[in-house]
Every structure is written in structure tokens, then in C-alpha cells.
């Protein structure tokens, strides 16, 4: 194969124009003396709400805190919350930090997302909410079924939208499909701010309570006095500056990811042993990840190592390589966050929350976690680089 460029695991492109805009805006923030909870944060909330198509946005310090604040704003405590096991563990930890217990549910390998059939059997008498995760930028076509399950028993559906900036289903944006959505702006995400998170909702009371909780429990109606048990989940003005810059380029960034994904779709048709995950009908994905399944028996670790060593192609992290229920943290903690003892978990809420969760109980998530890869997809990836990825993949997977 002809020599081709090295393809790194990630690039975060900021043009000189972007850098000048950011530097100028930060200088204005520094001159103002308002470094947090100021006009830039308010502007970011207004613009991001409009981008998502929601009435309200509450800016937070990160995506995990956004999920926790939603649960606390809904008044959910000492209850169970269903979370797909195919997600980053932060989704589950937000449930624990809010004073609740996690119930893991299986995921559908076709969509990477929550399996509605397994959801039904996981719901218990104390279940107070369901969190759905739009993994890799895919909104499950079973969303309507999941919404019906939740509405049928009168519990809210919460969206983890960390992968779903700019995604939609039948024209309705992620972040408006449940009672509230939680977004992350970590450096790997579609829109990047270093850190930062956001809650989107059409519920005015949830927005009011979320504003109080994220700001140390301060209710504007009581001045500077603390009226609730809150936390410091505020977004800084400098983070908001980055967010406004990213929102100004959001459509361009998403279109570039879609261009890259479309090119992969074309080139991978001729590669045996690689099957891209199909984007469901009606879904507009921003391709946080480009996910493909490997042939049965292919050694993913070996494939990734050979791609890097022989061809300089770095594959990104999977979504996910290990289901949440298999993480070693549960060897020490129960599903409500209680530390295990030598005898039994010290847990007053759920006597059985230390019980084992065998992988055999999550066949979908177990299968998908071991058999997929994620190809590089980030703004600025050239056609030559995309071709190099596919050519290298074709060469390597044949020996793996």
C-alpha cells in the first residue's frame, strides 16, 4: 500500500479566526470582572436552548452534574433509576450521587441503545425514572415504545445527550424527547468546551429548581440566602465563551462529521468482515462515533495494535468496551453507592442491591461491547486520511 498520512486519535480544530474570537471574548470577560454566572453564561443558555429547540437551558459544570441536577430537580431520592448498561459509567454515577439506586438494563446491538423489552422487566415498584442514552449519536427507533412504557407507569424519561449534539429523530432534536436532556462538552464531544454541561427542558419548574441546585442552593427569590441543599455545578464565563464559539460553528462541525461518515459508508462496502452500524430511519446523526462491527472471531485488540504500529492509524475508544455492570467498582460498592463490608452491604434502602449482575443477564450489551470498533471521525479529516483508514483496516482485519 502506498505511503499515507498518520491519522491521530483526535484533532480539535480551531482556526486562527476561531482563536482570535475566543481570545477577544476572554479579554472582555477578564475586563468585566465577572468570571462566573455572568452574561456569557446567560447568552450561552439562550443560544443552546434555541439550537436544541427547547424552551430552557441551564448551564452546568459538566455532563455528569447535569444528569444529577435533573434527578434532584425532579425530587427523585431513595428510589431506583433504570440506566442502560451500555453507557459511560458517569450516567450511573449521577444516579448514585443524586441519592438513588441504579438498575442496569440491556442494550440492543443494532442500535447500541436501551432495549425496551429488557426495560420492561427491570422496572420495579420503587423505579422513579428511566435514563436513555443516545450512544454514538444514534437515537433508537424504539424511542416511542420507551416513552409509552414510561408514561404508562407515570415516570419521567431523561435523556443522556452527551453524544447527541445536533442529532434528531423525525425532526425533533435530542434534548427535547423526554422531560429533560443532559449534554456534555468534554474535548472528545461534537461541540467542545474543555468541560461544561447543559440541561435542556420545556418544564419551567424543573428549570427553576435546577438553577437553584447548580448554584449552591441559592434561590433568587431569597437573595443570597441558601434555600436548598445545592452544589457548585456552575459554568464559568470562560467556558461559556468557548461554548458560544462552538455554537457559532455547530452546523458546519456536524456537516463535516456527516461528510466523513458518508465517505466511510461508500468505502466500507468493499471491505469484507466490517459491518457499519446502520443509522435508523428518521435519525439525523451527528456521528459522535462511527461504529462498525467486526467479523466473529476477529481480535479487536490485535487489530487496533496493528493499525497503529503498521499504518499510524489510531482508532478511538469504543462505545463501550465494557458494559457498566462489569466495571470493577461494583466489587467494592453496591448499586446505591454503599461500600461493601466483609459480611453484607451496609445499605438501608435496598437489601438486595449488592446482588451479582452476571454478564449472561445482558446478552445484547455483552455482545456489542466485545465486537465493535469506532473509526476516526472528527472535523477536518481529509478524504486521503479516510481512504488510508479504510485501506489499512482492510489489510489488517484479514489477519486478525
N, C-alpha and C positions, 0 to 999 in steps of 0.2 A: 504494500500500500504506500502511496506517495506520502511524503512528509506533510504533516498537517499541524495546525496550531495547538498548543496546550489549551485545554478547556478547564478552567478552575471550577471549584465547587460553587462559587458565588461571586458576583460583582454587584456593587451598589453604585450605579452610575449617577454622578452629579456633574453636570456640565459647568463650565466656568460661569455661565449666566445664572445657573442654579446657586452656585456658591456665592456669587455677588449678591443675589437677592437675599439669601439666608444671612450673610454677614451684615448686610444693611439692616435687616429686620432685627437681628440680635442686638446691634448697636443701639437701635431705637428702644428696645426693651431695657437695656442697661441704663440708658439715659433717663428712662422714665422712673427707675427705682422700684418698679412693680415687677417682681420676678416670679410670682405665682398667683393663680386665681385672678388674673387681670383681663384686660380687653382682648389679648390674643387668644386666650383660652375661650372666652365667650364667642369670639369670631369663629374659632375652630369648631365649637359645638354647633353653631348655626350652619356653617358650611357643610359639616359632615352629616348633619341631620338631613339637609337638602339632598346631598349626594345619595344617601340611602333611601330617601323618600319617607322618612319618619318625622313625626311632629317634634320630637325632642331628642337631644343628645346630652349626655353627662360625661364629661371627660374624666378619666381616671389615670392612675399612675402606671397601670399595665392591664393586660387582658385578664389575668387571674383575679385581680382585685375587682374588675368589672363584673365578673361572674359572682364573686362573693357578695358584692354590694346588691346585685339584683336579688339574690336569695334573701338577704337580710331585709331589703326594702319590701319584699313580699311578706315578711313576717314569718318565714319558714324557719323553725328551730325544733330540735329534738325530733325530727322526722326523717324519713328516708327519701332519697332522690335518685332516680334511675339515670345512669350515665352509660353510654356505650363503652365497652372495654377497648375498642379500637380508637383511642384518642391519646393525646399527651396527658400525662398524669396530673398536670395542673388543673384539668377540668374536675377531676375527682377531689383534688386537694382543696379546691374552692368550696366544695360541698362540706368537707370536714371543717375548714376554717370558719364556716358560717354556723357551725354548731349542729351539723346534721350527719347522717349516715349515708354512705354510698351503697347503692345496689348496682352492680355491673350487669349489662345486658349484651347479648351477642350482636355481631355486625354482619352485614351481607357482603360477601366478596365481590359481587357485581357492582356495588356502589360504594363500598368501603364504609358505609354509614349504618346507623342503627337499624336492626332487624325488627319490624313491627310485630312479627309473630312471637319473637322471644320477649319483646317488651311486655306483651300481654301476660305472660307467665311470671314476669319479675315483679309486677306491681303487687304491693301488699296493703294491708289496712292503713298503715301509717305513711304510705307514699304520698308526698305533698307536691312533687314536681317531676318533670322529665326534662333532661337536657339533651338536645340533639346537636351533633357536631357535623358541620359541612366539610368533611375531610377532603383535603386536596383541592378544594374549590368545587366540589360536587354537592349539589342539593339532591337528596334522594327523591326519586319519583313517588316513593311511598309516603311523602310528607302529609298528604291529605288523610291517609289512613292513620298516621300517628296523631295528627290533630284531632281526629274523631275519637281516638282512644282517650286522649287527654280530656277533651270536652265532655265525653260520656261519663267520666267519673269526677268531673269538676276540678281538675288540677291544671296548673299553667304549664305551657310548653316554653322552654327557654332555649335560645339559640347560642351556641358557641360558634361565633363567626370569625375566629382567628385566621381561618384560611380563605375567607369568603368575601373580601373586599371586591365590590364590583360584580358579584355573582347574583343571578336571579333565576327564578322559576316561573315560567309563563308570564314574564314581565314584572313580577313582584320581587323586590330586592331582598337578599339576605339581610336580616336585622329587622324585618317587618313581618316575619312569618309566625312569630309567637308573641308572647306578652312583652318580651324584650330580647335584644341581642347584645352579645359582648364581643368586642373587637380587640385585637392586639396589633401593635405596630412595632414589634420586635424586628431587628435588622433583616431577618430572612423573609419577612412577610411581603405581600403585594405592595402595600404602602408602608414605608419605613420611617420611624421617628427615633430610632435608638431604643427607646422604651415608650411607654404610653399605652393607654387603652381607652375605650369608649363604650358607653351603654346607649343603645337606641331603643326608643319605645314610643308608643302612641298613648300611653297611660300617664295622665298628668299627676296622679297621686304617687305612682311609682317614681316618676322623675323627681317630685318634691322630696320624697324620703331618701332617694339616692343622693341627692345634693347634700342633704344633712349628714348622712353616714360617711360620705367620702371626705368631708371637711370636719373631722373630729367631733361630729355630733352637734355642730352649730346650726341652729335654726335661725334664719334671718329675722323671723318674727320676734325673736328674743335677743336681738343684738349680738353681742359677743359671748353670751352665756351658752353653756352646754346643756342641751335638752334631750340628748340621746347618747347612747354608747356608740360612738363612731370610731373612725380610724383616720389616719393620714394617708388617704388614697388620692391626693391632689395631683394634677398635672402642672408642671412648671410652664412658665411663659415661653421659655426657650424651646421646650418640647413642642409646644403649640405652634411656634414659628415653623419648625420642620414639618408639622402636620399640614399647615396651610400651603407650604411649598409643594408637598406631595399631592394634595388635593387639586392644586392648580394643574398638575400633570397627570392626574389619575386616569383619565380616558386614554391618553397616549400610552401610559405604562401598561394598562390592561390590554390594549390593542396589540402591543408588541408581544406580550405573552401569548396571545391568541395566534399571532403570526407564527411564532416559534412552534406552538403545538400543532398548527395546521401543517407545517413543513414536516414535523415528525410523523404525523399521520400518513403523509404521502410516502415518505422514505421507508417506513417500517413495514409497509405492505409486502415488500420483497424479502423481509428478514424472517427466516424460519425460527420458531421457538420463542418469539417475542409477541405477546398479545396485549396491546394497549387497552386500558380500561375504557369502556365506551361511555361517553358523556350522555346521560339520559335525554330523551326528547323533551324539549321545552326548557332545558337548562342552559343558561348562558354562563359559562365558567370563565374565571379569570386565571385559571391554571396556576394556582399556588404551587402545585406539583403536577408533573406529567408522569402518570403512573402506568406501568406495564407489568404484566405477569410473565414469569419465566416458564420454560418447559419443565415438566415434572422431572425431578432428579438433578436439576441444574444447581450447582453450588454457588449461591449468591456471594458469599464471602470471597471465594476464589475469583469469580467474575469481576468483582469490584477491584480486587487487588491487581489483577492482570490489566484491566483497563487503565489503571493509574500508572503502573510500572512500565508497561509496554507502549502506551499511547498518550499518556499525560491527560487522560480524561477522568475527571473526578465526578462520581455520582453523589447526589445529595442524599440526606438521610431519608429513611423510609417513613411511611405513614400507616402503621408504625411497625418497627422490627419486633417489638414485644408488646403484647396486649397489657393493659393496665393491671388486670388481675394477676399477671405473672411477675410483676415487679417485686424485688426483694423487700421493699418497705413493709409488705404485709407479714413478713416473718417477725417483725418487731411490733407492728401496730395493727389494731383492729380496724374495721371499716368505718368506725366513728372517730378514729384517731387516738383511741386509748392505748397506752403502752401495755403490751402483754407481760404477764408475770410468769413465774415458773409453774404456777398452778393453772390459773384461768384468767382471761382478760378482766381487768377492772373496769367494767362497763355497767352502768346502772340503767342505761336506756334500752339496750338490745342484748339480751343474754346470749344470743346466737351469732353476734356479729364477728366473732373470731373464727367462725367455721371455715373450713377449707373451701377453695374455689378451684376444683380440678379443671385442667385445660379441656378435658373431654366435654365439659359443660358449655364450652364456647367454640364449637367446631368451625364456624364461619370466620371468626376473628383469628383463630389459631392458624387456619389455612392461609388466609391473606397475609398474615404477618410474616410468614416464612417464605413466600413465593413471589414477591413483587420487588421491583426496583423503581427508582424515581430518576428520570433523566434531567440534565441541567436545563432549567428554563428561567431565565432572568433577562430583563431588558438589555438590549444591545448585543445579544448573542447573534453572531453573523451566520449567514447561510453556509459558509465554509465550515464554521465550527459545528453547526448542526449536522452537516454531512459527515464530518470527522467523528462525531459521537456515534452516529448510526453505523458507519463503516467499521469502526473499532468494535462496537458491540457485536456486529455480525461475525467478525473474526474471532472474538473471544468466546462468545457463547457456544460456538461449535466445539470448543474443547473443555467446556465446563459441565 
